[in-house]
Amino acid sequence: MADITAALVKELRERTGSGMMECKRALQETGGDIETAVDLMRKAGQAKADKKASRIAAEGLIVIRQTQGAIAMVEVNCETDFVTKNDDFRAFADAVAGVALESEPADLDALLTMNMVNGQSVERNRRDCIAKIGENINVRRFARLATTSGVLGSYLHGTRIGVLVELEGGDAELAKDIAMHIAASRPLCVSAEQVPAEFLAREKDIFAAQAATSGKPANIIDKMVEGRLRKYLEEVTLIGQPFVKDPEQSVEKLLQSRKARVIHFERFELGEGLEKKSDNFAAEVAAARGDQEPDA
């Protein structure tokens, strides 16, 4: 058997990010051939990634990167909040945001095929990250805005809510204020014209059913429904909402006073729409050790 030196193990650890004993076993299995050991560990890493693919990953990070004339935001998920503090996971998420910003991918599938600075694709790096960290990791979505004449802004609330905004007119400070408002108030779209017809139809049916119980005449009921629809549109559209930093004026009035218009916005909230794990961590550890519940 080849002499497996500490230096060889150290080099393999640096190249793969795997544990010392894993590296030592791979080198022993390959007779000390480090290149073959790297390939072997990559295959093992892919197998680990495939095995973990079905596990729920609803924690993670929202990351925003910006350059002159363009801005990008990504959501990268993991299984536990603990991993969001991991340097390798954070570096991966930040690098994915950089690729989304610089490479202008058409969609998520395209993003996953693009190469990162190490010459490997985002997907390969994702799988390697899973093998190294031991949790399922997903690049869930991204958004990218670019402009030649407008104003771009963003707001990141911790690492869990991110917003991108494109303005026509205004300035960077206004764009950031609008982004902050969107983070807090969760508008559905910019204006009433953009509210999907099916949303309006559903709300109108609900309001009509509620108003019908009042026993009022049909013409009064129609006015009640119109009023409630108007209120609904104020609540779900950006320009209809009271501005969070000055509720005495609407976002629309603020924009008019600054001669600005919101062209588009994107809002990501970490894990929205994903099933969350609700396991008790202490109980999970106890179960793994084979502990029994104490008598009541």
Backbone as numpy.savetxt, mean C-alpha at the origin, in Angstrom:
# Nx Ny Nz CAx CAy CAz Cx Cy Cz
35.28 -34.47 2.30 34.44 -33.27 2.30 35.31 -32.03 2.30
34.91 -31.03 1.51 35.68 -29.79 1.43 35.66 -29.06 2.77
36.76 -28.34 3.04 36.86 -27.58 4.27 35.97 -26.33 4.15
34.93 -26.27 4.97 33.98 -25.15 4.94 34.47 -24.11 5.94
35.13 -23.10 5.44 35.71 -22.09 6.32 34.66 -21.06 6.74
34.98 -20.36 7.83 34.09 -19.30 8.33 33.96 -18.18 7.30
35.05 -17.92 6.57 35.03 -16.87 5.56 34.06 -17.22 4.42
34.04 -18.50 4.05 33.14 -18.96 2.99 31.68 -18.84 3.43
31.42 -19.24 4.67 30.06 -19.13 5.21 29.63 -17.67 5.26
30.57 -16.79 5.68 30.28 -15.36 5.78 29.93 -14.78 4.40
30.69 -15.18 3.38 30.43 -14.68 2.04 29.05 -15.12 1.53
28.70 -16.38 1.80 27.40 -16.88 1.36 26.27 -16.18 2.10
26.49 -15.91 3.37 25.46 -15.18 4.15 25.25 -13.79 3.57
26.32 -13.12 3.20 26.21 -11.77 2.65 25.50 -11.77 1.31
25.71 -12.82 0.54 25.10 -12.89 -0.79 23.64 -13.32 -0.78
23.26 -14.12 0.23 21.90 -14.66 0.25 21.04 -14.11 1.38
21.68 -13.57 2.43 20.92 -13.07 3.57 20.38 -14.19 4.45
20.82 -15.43 4.24 20.32 -16.56 5.02 21.14 -16.76 6.29
20.61 -17.62 7.17 21.27 -17.88 8.44 22.57 -18.64 8.29
23.39 -18.58 9.33 24.72 -19.20 9.28 24.63 -20.71 9.07
23.75 -21.39 9.80 23.67 -22.84 9.69 23.11 -23.25 8.34
22.16 -22.46 7.81 21.63 -22.74 6.47 22.74 -22.66 5.43
23.57 -21.62 5.55 24.68 -21.44 4.61 25.70 -22.56 4.73
25.97 -22.95 5.96 26.96 -24.01 6.17 26.47 -25.33 5.57
25.17 -25.61 5.77 24.62 -26.85 5.21 24.66 -26.83 3.68
24.33 -25.67 3.09 24.35 -25.57 1.63 25.76 -25.77 1.09
26.74 -25.21 1.76 28.13 -25.37 1.32 28.60 -26.81 1.48
28.18 -27.46 2.56 28.54 -28.87 2.75 27.91 -29.73 1.65
26.66 -29.41 1.30 25.94 -30.17 0.29 26.55 -30.00 -1.10
27.16 -28.83 -1.34 27.73 -28.54 -2.66 29.25 -28.67 -2.67
29.81 -29.25 -1.62 31.25 -29.47 -1.58 32.06 -28.18 -1.53
31.47 -27.12 -0.97 32.20 -25.87 -0.85 32.12 -24.98 -2.07
31.34 -25.38 -3.10 31.19 -24.56 -4.31 30.17 -23.46 -4.03
30.64 -22.25 -3.85 29.76 -21.18 -3.42 28.72 -20.80 -4.47
29.07 -20.84 -5.76 28.10 -20.49 -6.80 26.96 -21.51 -6.84
27.29 -22.78 -6.72 26.26 -23.82 -6.70 25.41 -23.69 -5.44
26.07 -23.31 -4.33 25.35 -23.12 -3.08 24.36 -21.97 -3.19
24.75 -20.89 -3.87 23.85 -19.75 -4.09 22.62 -20.20 -4.87
22.84 -20.96 -5.95 21.73 -21.47 -6.77 20.82 -22.36 -5.94
21.42 -23.22 -5.15 20.65 -24.15 -4.31 19.77 -23.37 -3.33
20.35 -22.33 -2.74 19.59 -21.56 -1.76 18.52 -20.70 -2.41
18.77 -20.26 -3.62 17.73 -19.51 -4.35 16.53 -20.41 -4.64
16.82 -21.66 -5.05 15.73 -22.61 -5.30 14.95 -22.90 -4.03
15.67 -23.04 -2.94 15.01 -23.27 -1.65 14.18 -22.06 -1.25
14.71 -20.88 -1.55 13.99 -19.64 -1.24 12.71 -19.54 -2.03
12.75 -19.93 -3.31 11.55 -19.89 -4.14 10.52 -20.86 -3.61
10.97 -22.02 -3.17 10.04 -23.00 -2.60 9.38 -22.45 -1.34
10.16 -21.75 -0.53 9.60 -21.13 0.68 8.57 -20.08 0.30
8.89 -19.29 -0.72 7.97 -18.23 -1.15 6.65 -18.84 -1.63
6.73 -19.92 -2.42 5.52 -20.57 -2.91 4.69 -21.12 -1.75
5.37 -21.67 -0.75 4.68 -22.25 0.40 3.95 -21.18 1.21
4.52 -19.98 1.27 3.93 -18.91 2.08 2.92 -18.05 1.31
2.76 -18.31 0.01 1.95 -17.43 -0.84 0.50 -17.33 -0.39
-0.03 -18.38 0.25 -1.44 -18.36 0.65 -1.66 -17.67 2.00
-0.59 -17.32 2.68 -0.74 -16.70 4.01 -1.12 -15.23 3.88
-2.01 -14.78 4.74 -2.54 -13.41 4.68 -1.45 -12.41 5.01
-1.27 -11.43 4.13 -0.30 -10.35 4.36 -1.06 -9.04 4.28
-1.46 -8.50 5.45 -2.27 -7.28 5.48 -1.59 -6.15 6.24
-0.40 -6.41 6.79 0.40 -5.34 7.38 1.36 -4.84 6.30
2.27 -3.95 6.64 3.23 -3.50 5.65 3.49 -2.01 5.69
3.86 -1.47 4.53 4.25 -0.07 4.42 3.64 0.57 3.18
3.29 1.84 3.31 3.03 2.69 2.16 4.27 3.56 1.99
4.83 3.57 0.79 6.06 4.33 0.53 5.83 5.27 -0.65
6.31 6.51 -0.51 6.17 7.52 -1.57 7.56 7.99 -1.98
7.78 8.07 -3.29 9.03 8.61 -3.84 8.68 9.68 -4.87
9.45 10.75 -4.91 9.16 11.85 -5.83 10.42 12.35 -6.49
10.28 12.79 -7.73 11.35 13.45 -8.46 10.74 14.60 -9.22
11.54 15.33 -9.95 11.01 16.47 -10.70 9.97 16.03 -11.73
8.73 16.46 -11.54 7.70 16.16 -12.51 7.01 14.82 -12.37
7.36 14.02 -11.37 6.73 12.70 -11.20 6.74 12.30 -9.73
5.76 11.47 -9.37 5.65 10.99 -8.00 5.02 9.61 -8.02
5.46 8.73 -7.13 4.95 7.36 -7.11 4.71 6.91 -5.68
3.75 6.01 -5.55 3.41 5.46 -4.23 3.16 3.96 -4.38
3.66 3.17 -3.43 3.44 1.73 -3.47 2.95 1.25 -2.10
2.20 0.15 -2.15 1.85 -0.57 -0.93 2.51 -1.94 -1.00
3.37 -2.22 -0.01 4.03 -3.51 0.08 3.60 -4.15 1.40
3.05 -5.35 1.31 2.46 -6.00 2.48 3.33 -7.12 3.04
3.21 -7.32 4.34 3.80 -8.45 5.03 2.76 -8.99 6.01
3.11 -10.00 6.78 2.12 -10.63 7.65 1.99 -9.94 9.01
3.08 -9.43 9.56 3.04 -8.87 10.91 3.66 -7.48 10.95
3.19 -6.68 11.89 3.72 -5.33 12.07 5.21 -5.38 12.45
5.63 -6.44 13.11 7.03 -6.59 13.51 7.96 -6.49 12.31
7.58 -7.11 11.20 8.45 -7.13 10.01 8.57 -5.74 9.37
7.58 -4.86 9.60 7.67 -3.52 9.02 8.85 -2.73 9.58
9.41 -3.20 10.70 10.59 -2.54 11.28 11.90 -3.14 10.75
11.78 -4.24 10.01 12.96 -4.95 9.50 13.64 -4.13 8.40
14.95 -3.95 8.51 15.69 -3.12 7.55 15.61 -3.67 6.13
15.66 -4.98 5.98 15.59 -5.58 4.64 14.23 -5.35 4.00
13.17 -5.50 4.80 11.83 -5.26 4.27 11.65 -3.80 3.88
12.11 -2.89 4.73 11.98 -1.47 4.45 12.78 -1.07 3.21
13.96 -1.65 3.07 14.79 -1.35 1.90 14.13 -1.87 0.63
13.53 -3.06 0.72 12.83 -3.62 -0.44 11.66 -2.73 -0.85
10.84 -2.32 0.12 9.67 -1.48 -0.17 10.09 -0.15 -0.78
11.14 0.45 -0.24 11.63 1.72 -0.76 12.16 1.55 -2.19
12.85 0.44 -2.42 13.40 0.19 -3.76 12.29 -0.05 -4.78
11.21 -0.71 -4.37 10.08 -0.93 -5.27 9.45 0.41 -5.66
9.33 1.31 -4.68 8.79 2.65 -4.98 9.70 3.37 -5.97
11.01 3.20 -5.82 11.96 3.80 -6.76 11.79 3.28 -8.17
11.56 1.97 -8.30 11.33 1.37 -9.62 10.04 1.91 -10.23
8.99 1.99 -9.40 7.71 2.51 -9.90 7.85 3.95 -10.38
8.67 4.72 -9.69 8.87 6.11 -10.07 9.68 6.25 -11.35
10.79 5.53 -11.42 11.74 5.74 -12.52 11.40 4.97 -13.78
10.75 3.81 -13.65 10.57 2.93 -14.81 9.22 3.06 -15.49
8.29 3.80 -14.90 6.98 4.07 -15.50 6.26 2.78 -15.92
6.07 1.82 -15.02 5.39 0.58 -15.41 3.93 0.84 -15.77
3.43 0.06 -16.72 2.04 0.24 -17.16 1.05 -0.32 -16.15
1.44 -1.39 -15.46 0.56 -2.00 -14.46 1.42 -2.79 -13.48
0.75 -3.45 -12.53 1.48 -4.16 -11.49 2.29 -5.31 -12.05
1.75 -6.03 -13.01 2.50 -7.14 -13.62 3.80 -6.64 -14.25
3.70 -5.48 -14.90 4.90 -4.91 -15.52 5.91 -4.50 -14.45
5.43 -3.92 -13.36 6.33 -3.52 -12.27 7.11 -4.71 -11.73
6.42 -5.83 -11.55 7.07 -7.01 -10.97 8.16 -7.58 -11.86
8.08 -7.33 -13.17 9.11 -7.85 -14.08 10.31 -6.92 -14.23
10.19 -5.69 -13.74 11.27 -4.71 -13.92 12.43 -4.97 -12.95
13.62 -4.63 -13.40 14.81 -4.91 -12.60 15.07 -3.83 -11.57
15.59 -4.27 -10.42 16.01 -3.36 -9.37 17.51 -3.13 -9.53
18.11 -2.37 -8.61 19.51 -1.98 -8.77 20.47 -3.17 -8.76
20.04 -4.28 -8.17 20.91 -5.46 -8.15 20.83 -6.29 -9.43
20.06 -5.80 -10.42 19.95 -6.51 -11.69 18.91 -7.61 -11.71
18.26 -7.86 -10.58 17.20 -8.87 -10.50 15.84 -8.19 -10.51
14.83 -8.90 -10.96 13.49 -8.33 -11.05 12.90 -8.07 -9.67
11.88 -7.23 -9.64 11.16 -6.98 -8.39 10.62 -8.29 -7.84
10.08 -9.15 -8.72 9.52 -10.43 -8.28 10.59 -11.33 -7.68
11.76 -11.39 -8.30 12.84 -12.21 -7.74 13.27 -11.67 -6.39
13.39 -10.36 -6.28 13.76 -9.76 -5.00 12.68 -10.00 -3.94
11.43 -9.99 -4.36 10.33 -10.27 -3.42 10.47 -11.68 -2.85
10.71 -12.63 -3.73 10.85 -14.02 -3.29 12.08 -14.20 -2.39
13.17 -13.53 -2.74 14.36 -13.61 -1.90 14.10 -13.00 -0.53
13.30 -11.94 -0.50 12.96 -11.28 0.76 12.12 -12.21 1.63
11.20 -12.95 1.01 10.39 -13.91 1.76 11.28 -14.98 2.38
12.22 -15.50 1.59 13.12 -16.54 2.09 13.97 -16.02 3.24
14.38 -14.77 3.16 15.25 -14.20 4.18 14.51 -13.86 5.46
13.29 -13.30 5.32 12.55 -12.81 6.48 11.64 -13.87 7.08
11.09 -14.74 6.22 10.25 -15.82 6.73 8.77 -15.51 6.79
8.34 -14.43 6.13 6.92 -14.10 6.05 6.52 -13.91 4.60
5.23 -14.09 4.33 4.72 -13.78 3.01 4.81 -12.27 2.78
5.27 -11.87 1.61 5.42 -10.46 1.26 4.81 -10.26 -0.12
4.00 -9.22 -0.26 3.37 -8.93 -1.55 3.54 -7.46 -1.92
3.80 -7.22 -3.20 3.68 -5.86 -3.74 2.25 -5.77 -4.22
1.41 -5.06 -3.48 -0.03 -5.11 -3.73 -0.47 -4.16 -4.84
0.04 -2.92 -4.82 -0.43 -1.93 -5.79 0.52 -0.74 -5.82
0.39 0.06 -6.87 1.18 1.28 -6.96 0.37 2.32 -7.72
0.76 3.56 -7.55 0.18 4.67 -8.33 1.32 5.59 -8.72
1.20 6.17 -9.89 2.23 7.10 -10.36 1.57 8.26 -11.08
1.95 9.48 -10.71 1.46 10.68 -11.38 2.64 11.42 -11.98
2.42 11.99 -13.14 3.46 12.78 -13.79 2.83 13.99 -14.46
3.55 15.10 -14.48 3.03 16.32 -15.08 4.16 17.17 -15.63
3.84 17.94 -16.65 4.83 18.87 -17.18 4.52 20.31 -16.77
3.26 20.55 -16.40 2.89 21.93 -16.07 2.14 22.06 -14.75
1.64 20.95 -14.21 0.88 21.01 -12.97 1.76 20.97 -11.73
1.10 20.87 -10.58 1.79 20.81 -9.30 1.47 19.46 -8.65
2.50 18.74 -8.25 2.34 17.45 -7.58 2.59 17.60 -6.09
1.81 16.88 -5.30 1.99 16.91 -3.86 1.67 15.55 -3.27
2.09 15.37 -2.03 1.82 14.09 -1.36 1.72 14.31 0.15
1.17 13.30 0.80 1.12 13.30 2.26 1.18 11.86 2.70
2.00 11.60 3.70 2.14 10.25 4.26 1.83 10.33 5.74
0.77 9.65 6.16 0.39 9.61 7.57 1.03 8.38 8.19
2.17 8.60 8.85 2.95 7.46 9.32 3.42 6.65 8.13
3.12 5.37 8.15 3.41 4.52 6.97 2.15 3.76 6.55
0.98 4.22 7.02 -0.25 3.46 6.81 -1.24 4.12 5.86
-1.13 5.43 5.66 -2.01 6.12 4.72 -1.15 7.03 3.86
-1.32 6.92 2.55 -0.57 7.76 1.63 -1.48 8.37 0.59
-1.17 9.60 0.19 -1.99 10.30 -0.80 -1.08 11.01 -1.80
-1.45 10.93 -3.08 -0.81 11.69 -4.15 -1.85 12.63 -4.75
-1.43 13.83 -5.09 -2.34 14.83 -5.67 -1.67 15.54 -6.83
-2.47 15.79 -7.88 -2.01 16.63 -8.98 -2.95 17.83 -9.08
-2.37 19.04 -9.04 -3.14 20.27 -9.16 -2.84 20.99 -10.47
-3.83 21.71 -10.93 -3.63 22.71 -11.96 -3.69 24.05 -11.23
-2.61 24.81 -11.26 -2.53 26.02 -10.46 -2.12 25.68 -9.04
-2.13 26.70 -8.17 -1.72 26.46 -6.79 -0.22 26.30 -6.67
0.20 25.74 -5.53 1.62 25.56 -5.28 1.82 24.30 -4.43
3.07 24.02 -4.09 3.40 22.79 -3.35 2.73 22.75 -1.98
2.65 23.91 -1.32 2.03 23.95 0.00 0.54 23.60 -0.08
-0.15 24.15 -1.08 -1.56 23.83 -1.26 -1.75 22.35 -1.60
-0.90 21.83 -2.46 -0.99 20.41 -2.83 -0.83 19.52 -1.61
0.10 19.87 -0.72 0.28 19.07 0.49 -0.93 19.18 1.40
-1.52 20.38 1.53 -2.71 20.57 2.37 -3.88 19.75 1.83
-4.04 19.74 0.52 -5.12 18.96 -0.09 -4.89 17.47 0.13
-3.65 17.05 -0.01 -3.31 15.64 0.22 -3.60 15.25 1.68
-3.26 16.13 2.61 -3.51 15.87 4.03 -5.02 15.75 4.28
-5.78 16.64 3.64 -7.24 16.59 3.78 -7.78 15.26 3.27
-7.31 14.82 2.11 -7.77 13.56 1.53 -7.44 12.39 2.44
-6.26 12.41 3.05 -5.88 11.35 3.98 -6.88 11.26 5.13
-7.29 12.42 5.64 -8.18 12.45 6.81 -9.64 12.19 6.45
-10.09 12.71 5.30 -11.53 12.73 5.00 -12.00 11.67 4.00
-11.11 10.98 3.36 -11.42 9.84 2.50 -12.48 10.13 1.44
-12.32 11.17 0.63 -13.30 11.40 -0.44 -13.27 10.26 -1.46
-14.43 10.05 -2.07 -14.54 9.00 -3.09 -13.94 9.45 -4.42
-14.13 10.72 -4.74 -13.64 11.28 -6.00 -13.59 12.80 -5.87
-13.19 13.48 -6.94 -13.00 14.93 -6.86 -14.34 15.66 -6.83
-15.24 15.35 -7.76 -16.49 16.10 -7.89 -17.67 15.17 -8.13
-18.88 15.73 -8.06 -20.10 14.94 -8.18 -20.18 14.22 -9.52
-19.64 14.83 -10.57 -19.71 14.21 -11.90 -18.95 12.90 -11.96
-18.03 12.70 -11.05 -17.20 11.49 -11.06 -17.75 10.37 -10.18
-18.82 10.63 -9.43 -19.40 9.58 -8.60 -20.05 8.54 -9.51
-19.69 7.27 -9.37 -20.27 6.24 -10.25 -21.79 6.22 -10.18
-22.42 6.03 -11.33 -23.88 6.06 -11.42 -24.52 5.02 -10.50
-23.87 3.85 -10.37 -24.45 2.80 -9.53 -24.45 3.19 -8.05
-23.44 3.98 -7.64 -23.41 4.47 -6.26 -24.60 5.40 -6.01
-24.82 6.33 -6.95 -25.92 7.28 -6.79 -27.27 6.56 -6.80
-27.43 5.60 -7.69 -28.69 4.86 -7.77 -28.96 4.11 -6.47
-27.94 3.49 -5.92 -28.11 2.74 -4.67 -28.50 3.67 -3.52
-27.78 4.80 -3.40 -28.10 5.75 -2.33 -29.49 6.33 -2.51
-29.86 6.62 -3.75 -31.20 7.18 -4.00 -32.28 6.20 -3.59
-32.10 4.92 -3.88 -33.07 3.90 -3.48 -33.20 3.84 -1.96
-32.05 3.91 -1.27 -32.05 3.85 0.20 -32.77 5.08 0.77
-32.43 6.26 0.25 -33.05 7.49 0.75 -34.55 7.50 0.47
-34.95 7.00 -0.70 -36.37 6.96 -1.06 -37.14 6.04 -0.12
-36.55 4.89 0.19 -37.20 3.94 1.11 -37.32 4.54 2.50
-36.28 5.26 2.94 -36.33 5.90 4.26 -37.40 6.99 4.29
-37.44 7.82 3.22 -38.39 8.94 3.19 -39.83 8.46 3.08
-40.04 7.31 2.44 -41.39 6.78 2.26 -42.08 6.47 3.58
-41.28 6.17 4.60 -41.86 5.84 5.91 -42.38 7.08 6.63
-42.09 8.26 6.10 -42.51 9.50 6.77 -44.00 9.77 6.59
-44.60 9.14 5.57 -46.01 9.36 5.31 -46.32 10.68 4.61
-45.29 11.39 4.17 -45.48 12.68 3.52 -45.88 12.48 2.05
-46.44 13.52 1.42 -46.82 13.42 0.01 -45.61 13.15 -0.89
-45.89 12.63 -2.10 -44.83 12.24 -3.03 -43.91 13.40 -3.39
-44.48 14.60 -3.59 -43.63 15.73 -3.98 -42.69 16.14 -2.84
-43.13 15.98 -1.61 -42.27 16.29 -0.45 -41.18 15.23 -0.32
-41.58 13.97 -0.56 -40.61 12.88 -0.50 -39.51 13.09 -1.54
-39.89 13.51 -2.75 -38.89 13.78 -3.80 -37.89 14.83 -3.34
-38.39 15.89 -2.69 -37.49 16.95 -2.21 -36.60 16.44 -1.09
-37.14 15.57 -0.24 -36.34 14.98 0.84 -35.19 14.14 0.26
-35.52 13.36 -0.78 -34.50 12.51 -1.41 -33.43 13.38 -2.08
-33.86 14.45 -2.76 -32.91 15.36 -3.40 -31.97 15.98 -2.38
-32.53 16.39 -1.24 -31.71 17.00 -0.19 -30.69 16.02 0.37
-31.12 14.78 0.59 -30.20 13.78 1.13 -29.13 13.39 0.13
-29.50 13.36 -1.15 -28.50 13.08 -2.18 -27.46 14.20 -2.24
-27.94 15.44 -2.12 -27.03 16.58 -2.13 -26.05 16.50 -0.96
-26.58 16.13 0.20 -25.74 15.98 1.40 -24.73 14.85 1.20
-25.19 13.75 0.60 -24.31 12.61 0.33 -23.15 13.02 -0.58
-23.45 13.78 -1.62 -22.41 14.21 -2.56 -21.41 15.14 -1.88
-21.87 15.97 -0.97 -20.95 16.83 -0.22 -20.00 15.99 0.63
-20.51 14.88 1.14 -19.70 14.04 2.04 -18.67 13.22 1.29
-19.00 12.76 0.07 -18.12 11.82 -0.62 -17.24 12.46 -1.69
-17.51 13.72 -2.05 -16.67 14.37 -3.06 -15.68 15.32 -2.39
-14.49 15.37 -2.92 -13.44 16.21 -2.34 -13.87 17.67 -2.27
-14.36 18.22 -3.36 -14.65 19.65 -3.36 -15.88 20.00 -2.52
-16.70 19.00 -2.19 -17.87 19.27 -1.36 -17.60 19.24 0.12
-16.46 18.67 0.53 -16.17 18.49 1.95 -15.66 19.78 2.60
-15.94 19.97 3.90 -15.32 21.07 4.64 -13.82 20.82 4.75
-13.01 21.82 4.52 -11.56 21.67 4.56 -11.12 21.39 6.00
-10.33 20.34 6.21 -10.00 19.90 7.57 -9.26 20.96 8.40
-8.49 21.80 7.75 -7.73 22.82 8.49 -8.56 24.09 8.73
-9.71 24.19 8.05 -10.60 25.34 8.22 -12.00 24.90 7.83
-12.74 24.23 8.73 -14.05 23.68 8.40 -15.10 24.72 8.01
-14.79 25.99 8.19 -15.73 27.04 7.81 -15.82 27.21 6.30
-14.83 26.69 5.57 -14.87 26.77 4.12 -14.71 25.38 3.51
-15.34 25.19 2.36 -15.22 23.91 1.66 -13.89 23.86 0.92
-13.51 22.65 0.52 -12.32 22.49 -0.30 -12.49 23.24 -1.61
-13.71 23.22 -2.15 -13.98 23.94 -3.40 -13.68 25.43 -3.25
-14.14 26.04 -2.15 -13.90 27.47 -1.91 -12.41 27.75 -1.74
-11.72 26.84 -1.04 -10.27 27.00 -0.86 -9.57 27.00 -2.22
-9.90 26.04 -3.06 -9.28 25.95 -4.38 -9.59 27.18 -5.23
-10.82 27.65 -5.17 -11.19 28.84 -5.94 -10.40 30.06 -5.48
-10.19 30.17 -4.17 -9.45 31.32 -3.64 -7.99 31.30 -4.07
-7.49 30.10 -4.40 -6.08 29.96 -4.82 -5.97 29.76 -6.33
-7.11 29.89 -7.03 -7.13 29.71 -8.49 -6.51 28.37 -8.90
-6.95 27.34 -8.22 -6.39 26.00 -8.45 -7.52 25.00 -8.67
-7.15 23.87 -9.24 -8.10 22.78 -9.49 -7.40 21.45 -9.28
-8.10 20.50 -8.66 -7.54 19.16 -8.47 -7.80 18.35 -9.73
-6.73 17.91 -10.37 -6.84 17.09 -11.57 -7.11 15.63 -11.20
-6.37 15.14 -10.21 -6.46 13.72 -9.86 -5.84 13.52 -8.48
-6.33 12.49 -7.79 -5.67 12.08 -6.55 -5.72 10.57 -6.41
-4.79 10.05 -5.62 -4.76 8.62 -5.28 -4.59 8.53 -3.76
-5.40 7.68 -3.14 -5.30 7.48 -1.69 -5.17 5.99 -1.40
-4.10 5.60 -0.71 -3.90 4.22 -0.28 -3.99 4.18 1.24
-4.75 3.23 1.75 -4.74 2.95 3.19 -4.30 1.50 3.36
-3.30 1.31 4.17 -2.68 -0.01 4.31 -3.70 -1.09 4.64
-3.70 -2.14 3.84 -4.51 -3.31 4.12 -5.99 -3.15 3.89
-6.44 -2.01 3.33 -7.88 -1.83 3.14 -8.40 -2.90 2.19
-9.49 -3.55 2.60 -10.08 -4.60 1.78 -9.46 -5.97 1.98
-8.38 -6.06 2.76 -7.74 -7.35 2.99 -8.21 -7.92 4.33
-8.29 -9.22 4.39 -8.62 -9.89 5.65 -7.44 -9.77 6.59
-7.72 -9.41 7.83 -6.66 -9.25 8.83 -6.58 -10.49 9.72
-5.35 -10.82 10.13 -5.17 -11.90 11.09 -5.60 -11.40 12.47
-6.32 -12.23 13.21 -6.74 -11.84 14.55 -6.24 -12.81 15.60
-5.24 -13.61 15.26 -4.71 -14.57 16.21 -4.06 -13.87 17.39
-4.21 -14.46 18.54 -3.53 -13.97 19.73 -2.09 -14.48 19.69
-1.12 -13.55 19.67 0.26 -13.95 19.47 0.76 -14.83 20.62
0.40 -14.46 21.85 0.86 -15.25 23.01 0.29 -16.66 22.94
-0.99 -16.76 22.54 -1.61 -18.07 22.42 -0.96 -18.88 21.31
-0.57 -18.18 20.22 0.08 -18.86 19.09 1.43 -19.44 19.52
2.19 -18.66 20.29 3.48 -19.14 20.79 3.29 -20.32 21.72
2.30 -20.19 22.60 2.02 -21.28 23.54 1.63 -22.55 22.80
0.83 -22.39 21.74 0.41 -23.55 20.96 1.59 -24.20 20.28
2.52 -23.37 19.79 3.71 -23.89 19.12 4.58 -24.68 20.08
4.57 -24.26 21.37 5.37 -24.97 22.38 4.65 -26.19 22.93
3.33 -26.27 22.63 2.56 -27.38 23.15 2.02 -27.12 24.54
2.02 -25.85 24.95 1.49 -25.52 26.28 -0.01 -25.76 26.31
-0.55 -26.02 27.48 -1.98 -26.16 27.64 -2.52 -24.94 28.36
-3.81 -24.66 28.12 -4.44 -23.55 28.80 -4.52 -23.88 30.30
-4.22 -22.92 31.17 -4.35 -23.17 32.61 -5.82 -23.34 32.98
-6.07 -24.08 34.04 -7.44 -24.27 34.51 -7.99 -22.95 35.00
-9.29 -22.73 34.73 -9.92 -21.48 35.15 -10.14 -21.49 36.66
